[in-house]
Amino acid sequence: QLQLQESGPGLVKPSETLSLTCTVSGGSITSSSYYWGWIRQPPGKGLDWVGSIYYSGSTYYNPSLKSRVTISVDTSKNQFSLKLSSVTAADTAVYYCARHFYLPGVAVDYWGQGTLVTVSS
Amino acid sequence: QSALTQPASVSGSPGQSITISCTGTSNDVGGYKYVSWYQQYPGKAPKLMIYDVSERPSGVSNRFSGSKSGNTASLTISGLQAEDEADYYCNSYTTISTGVFGGGTKLTVL
């Protein structure tokens, strides 16, 4: 059974960089046709797609976040990571890592449990 | 890209059918068959209920069905049950190879 697990700091200061890692177990991150992504949800609000990556390194980002987001993949560790720079309180959210089963940004069949990241001084 | 438009809330009685709409543009919902729907309970990760407009993943009840007309996709839940009370989100692929979600709809089972 595929499992995704987010890890990283739960508290980030304003203007700093948020960094999260997703570890995939029970399957290979290099499996063809799957994309790996990040989706966030501010407290009490809806889902917001952050971006996705293919194991080859091709990336796809939300246009509204593109200037601040970097998603990378480490196939040797079966992990992918998110960096979001210059964070503000508006970036406070539960961040989910996810598997898209055939296209970036849509059709998520596996989700991590989510990790709350709070931006505060 | 703008979020897809969903009603904030819908309600229905047990046994009834309800439909949740999801309106986008020709650059997302209207342009592809790649629309998904998710169910989310409070404090939990979303669960995929529908993909490719109308396909159900294995294990999802056939009470859930999806359709699309033009720039609007719809999720219909028939034979409403108390356990269906949750938030529902639509999600579409876009012409610039990105994803976009709807604002979410809270379903109340009366």
Interface residues (C-beta under 8 A of the other chain):
Chain A: G37 I39 G46 L47 D48 W49 S52 Y60 Y61 N62 P63 S64 Y96 H100 F101 L103 P104 G105 V106 A107 V108 D109 W111 G112 Q113 G114
Chain B: Q1 A3 Y34 V35 S36 Y38 A45 P46 K47 L48 Y51 D52 P57 Y89 N91 S92 Y93 T94 I96 S97 T98 G99 V100 F101 G102 G103 G104
